[in-house]
Amino acid sequence: MRLTQILLTVLLAIAGCKGDSGLGPKVDNPVAGPPPPRRIGTQSSQQTSQLANEERDATKRSKSNGIEFVGLAESDADLPKELEGNRVVATVNGAPIFEAEILERYAEGLAKMREQAPPDQYRKQIDQLIERDLRAHVERKLLSEATRKSLKKDQQTQLDNFVKKQLQEQLEEMKKAMGVTSTAELDRELQKKGTSLAMIEYQFRNRTLAQQFIAGKVKNNQKLSRQDLFAYYQKHLKDFEVKRRVKWQQILISRSDEVQARAKLRILSDGLQQKPPRDFGELAVNLSDGPTAENKGIYDWTNAGSLADEKLEALLFKLPIGEPSDLIESSRNFQMVRVLERQEAGHTPFDEVQDQIRNKLQDTDQQDEITKLIDELWATATIDSEYDIQGYEPPSS
């Protein structure tokens, strides 16, 4: 496999483990190298940067617990100064998408890659990641820009206050996670991870705007009767199959120390012969060396055919519920089991899953509405990028 493919695979694996943390690379010249050769649309990134410079003075800021928060602007041309110099990789109806926005989830992996890979290979990986993820960021930008255009001034103020409150809560959680107490300390820790407070705020604001647009436009108008739900249940009956299963307890005593094992067996025997006998779960906590000892030896539902020990499984499916088994001896351990519950094969009753079915059908209906909404925004958008955007064909000139 070529070096570029290997590096990309490693990078995606790192990002996948990290998840969408909201952290990203530094916004001041995060990567070096020439821009990619492809280009679509008519408006250039240089024009967008010029627009940002002309309108930046109109940016409105408010102080909130030491955070300089960028309020809802008429477009993303109003940007915090901390984002100046960050390379624009696309514009959506004139609003820029920055390289750092797309690369934020790969920040830590990119930092390691940059130390190991040649500059040209590193640049190739950057371009591949941008081109792979760009469409999703374009869609978010379409939604956030549509929100801005749809709000009146008083609505913008209300949403701005809501976003500030939500952001503050997230930043407080981040402080706890990073072990810091002040905003300045948080910003320093974020910069160590390749991002900044300004980028966190910028990303959070755009995500929230996109979510608000969907929430305001997409309504669940599907009225589902009990008959509708039951019809789905019958059609998808296989999805609600329940295998034969058992819930049980185990006391397992290792024979690695035979003397100690025999001592535990005497305590177990005495405890079960008491009148009334000692609680099986209590004995498991005190005596068992098994993996569920701390949880009173309880194993959750175990499906038929899932245990490697076929003799033990057969015992679990015939042992009277609530009665301890005889002592089971092997060269490695002693064990005793008790069945708590048992279910035969069948189907989960409709009454237990009808709410689950309703939610599934409503979610599907909403997702269809969201797809339709986004398709409409794509159809009327002016998009400019030096990258190919998956599934997007620019209008012919």
N, C-alpha and C positions, 0 to 999 in steps of 0.2 A: 504494500500500500504506500502511496506517495506520502511524503512528509506532511504536506498540507492537509491531506485527509486524516492522517493520524492526529495532528494537532487539533483539528476541528472536532474530531470525535472526543478527545480528552476534554476540550473546552466545554462542549455541550454537556458532558457528564458532570463536570464541576458545577455548571449553572443549574442543572437539573437537581442536584443535591441541595444547592443553596436555596432554590425557589425564588419567588418574586418578593425579595426583601425590601425593595424600594431603595436599595443602595446602588450607587453607580460610580463610574469613573470620574476623575476630575474634569471639570468643564473647561479649564484653561488648557487648550491644545491637548486633548486627550490622546490623540494618535498623530503620527506623522506620516507623510507620504503623499503622492499625487492623487487627485480625485479620480474615481473610476471613469472609464471612457464613454459609458452610455448616457443618454440624455433624452427626456421626453418632455412635452409641454412647451410653454412659451415664456414663462416667467422665470428668471434665473435666481439662484441663491444670492448672488451679489445684489440684485434688486431688493430682495427680501431684507438683507442686512441693512441696506440704505434706508428702507422703510422703518426698520426697527430703530435706527439712529434718529430719524426725524420725529418719531412718535414717543420715544422713551421719556422725554420730559413731561409727558402727560400722565405718566404712571402715578397712580395714587397708592400711598402706603399708610398703614396704620400700625401702631405699636401694640403688641399683645404679649405681656409677660416676657419681654426681652426679645421677642421674635419680630423682625421686620417683615410683615406679611404683605404680599402683593395682592391687592384687591382684584375683584373681577374687572377686567379691562374689556374694551370693545373687541379686541383681538389679541392674539399672542404676539403681535408686533410690540406690545407694551411688555417689556421684559425687565427683570432685575439685572442690575449691572453685573452681578456675579456670573451671569450667563453669557456675557459678551465674549466674542472670540470663539465660541463653540461652533463647530462646522455644521452648517445646515445641509441636510441630506435630501430634504423634500419640502415643498410648500403645498399646503392644502387651502385653497381659497385665500391665498396670501399669507396664511399662518405657517410659521416654520416648524419643522420637526428636526430636532438636533440629534447629532450622532450619539451624544451621551445618553439621550433618552432611550435609545435602542440598546445600547451596550451596557446599561446599568446592571442588569442581572448577571452579566458575565465579568464584572469588574475584577474580582479576585483571580479568576482564571486567566484573564487577559494580562494581569500584572505578572503572573508567573510565566506565561507564554512569552511576554516581551523580553524577559531575561534570557530565554533559551533559544528562541527562534530568530533566524535572520530577518532583517527589516522587511524584505520583499515578501517572505512567507507570512510574517505577522500581518502585513497590510492585506494580503489575500484573505486571511481569516476574518479580518475586520469587515471586508467587503462582502464576504459570504454571509456573515451573521446579519449585516444590515439588510441585504437583499432577501434573506430568508424571513426576517421578522417585520419588514417594513409595512406590509399590508395591514397588519393588526394595528400598528401605530397610526396609519392613515385613517383607519376606521374610527379610532378613538378621537383623533383630531376632528374628523367630520362631525362627530357627535358633540364634542365640546364647543366647537364653533357654532353649531346650530343652536346650542343652548344660549350662548351669548346673544345671538341675533333675536331670539324669541322672548327675551326678558325685558321688562320695563325697568326703569331706574330703581323704583322701590323694591321690585322683585330681585334685582341684582344685589341690593343692599342686604336683603333678607338671606339670600343664598350665600353671600359673602360672609356674613356672620356665622352661618351654619358651618361653612367650610373651615373657618378659623377655629371654631370650637372643636370640630372633629380632628383637625390637624394638631391642635394643642394636646388632645388626648393621646394621639398616636405618638407625638414627640415625648410625652411623659412616659409612655411605655418603653420607648427606645432608650430613654435615660436610665430607666431601671435595668433594662437588659444589658446596657453597656457599663453600668456601674458608675454613672456620673450624676451630678446634681444640678449643674447649670447648663444653660443653652450654649454658652461659649465652649464648655468642655465637650458637649455633644457635637458641636460643629467640628472641633478638632479630631474627635474620634471618627466622624464621618469622613473627613478628609484623609485619614489614614487608610480608610477602606476604599478610597477613590471617588468619593462624591462630596457633596456639601449640603448644608442646610437649605441653600437657595434651590438646588436641584430637587431635593426632597419635596419642598413646598410647591415647586412648579409642577412636578409630576403628580402630586396629590391633588392639586387644584384641577388639573386636566382630567384625571380619572373621575373625580367627583362630578364635574360638569357633564361628562359623558354618561355617568350613571343617572344623573338627574334628568337628562334629556329622555333616556329610555323610560324612566319611571313615569315621566309626564305624558309620553306619547303612546306607550304600549299598555293597553288595558286588557284585562282578562274578561272578555265578553262571552266566553263559552259557558253556557249553563248546562250542567251535566246532571241528569236524573239518576236515580238508583238503577233504573233499567239500563241506562248507558254504561254505568260502571260494571254492572253484572255481565253485560254483553262482552265487555273487554276482558273480564275475569275468565269467562268461559272460552273465549277465543285464545287466550294466553295461559291456559290452565297449567301448562308445563312449567311456566315461570314460578308457579306457587307450589311446586312439589316439595314435600318434606320427606326426607329419607328416614328410615328406621334409625332411631337414635336413643342415647341414654345419657343421663347426667349422674355422676358417681363420685365417690370419695375413695381415697387410697391412703393407707399407712404403709410406707415402705421403709424397711430397716436394712441398712447395708451390712454386709458381712466382712467388710474390710478389717474390722476389729471384732473378732468372734466373741470375746468376753463381753464387750460392751453390747453387742447385738443380743446376746442371751439375757443380759440384764434388762434390756428394753422389752424383750419378749415376756419376761416375768411380770413387768409392770403392766403391759398390755393385757395379758391374761387375767391378772388380778382385777384390773379396771373393768373388764367386760363381765366378770363374774360377780361383781358387786350387785347389791340390791338397793336401789335400781342401778344398772350399769352406768359407768362414766360415759359422758358424751363422746361419740366417735370423733367428732371434729376437734374436741379438746385434746384427746389422745394423739391425734395427728399432729397438732401444733407442738406438743411436748416430745413426741417420740420419732416422728417420721423424718426420713432423710430425702423424701421425694420432692420434686420441683414445686408442688402446690401445698407443701406443709404449712406455710404461713397462712394460707387461705383455707385452713381446716381440711386440707387434703382434697378439696373439691376440684373436679374437672368439669368444665362446662359441657354443653351438649356435644357428644361424640357420635359421629355417624357410623353406621355399620360399614365395615370394610376399611376403616381408617386406622385401626390399631395393628401394629406389626405383630404383636403377640396374639395369635388367633385363638389360643386356649383361653386367655384372659377375656377376650372379646366375647367368646361364646358364653362364658360364665356370666358376664354382665347382662346378657340378653335372656338369661333364664333364672338368675338369682332373685328370690323374693324381695320386693322393694322394702327398704328399711332394715333388712337383716344383714349383719356382717357375715362375710364368707368364712369358710375354714381357712386356716393358715396355708398360704401358698409358699412353698420352699424351692429355692434354686441355689446353684452354687455361688451366686453373687449376692443374693438378698432373700429376705423374708418379706411377704406382703399380705395384707388383708384389705379387701375392698367392700364397699357397701353401695348399693344402688339407691339414688335419691328419687329420680323420675325416669320414666321410659315412655317413648312414643313409637307407635307403629308407623309404617310408611303411609303416606296419604297426601293431602293438600291442606295448606293453610286455609282456614275458613274465610269465606268472603267478607264477613263482618269485620274480621281483623285486618283486612288489607284494603277495604274500600277507600279509606282516606289516602292511603298510599297511591292507589290507582288514580284518584281524583287529582292529586298533586302532579302525578306524572303526565296526565293528559293536559292539565292546565299549563304546565311547564313547556310541553311540546307546542301548544297553541301560542304561548308567549314567544317562544324561540322563533316560530314561523313569522310572527309579527315583527320581531326585531330584525330578522333577515330581510324582510320586505322593506322595512324602514331604512336600513343601511343601504340596500340596493338603490332606493330612491335618492339618497344623498350622493352615492357614487355617480349616478346618472347626470346630476346637475353640477358636479364639482369641477373646479379647475385645479388640476394637480400637476406639479412640476417636480421632476427628479432626474438625477443623473443615473439612477438605478432602475432596473426593471422591477415593476411591482406586480406580484403574482396575480393573475386574473384580470389585470387592468389593461385595456386597450385605449390609448389616448385618442380623442376625437380627431378625425382627419382634417387637415387644414384646407 
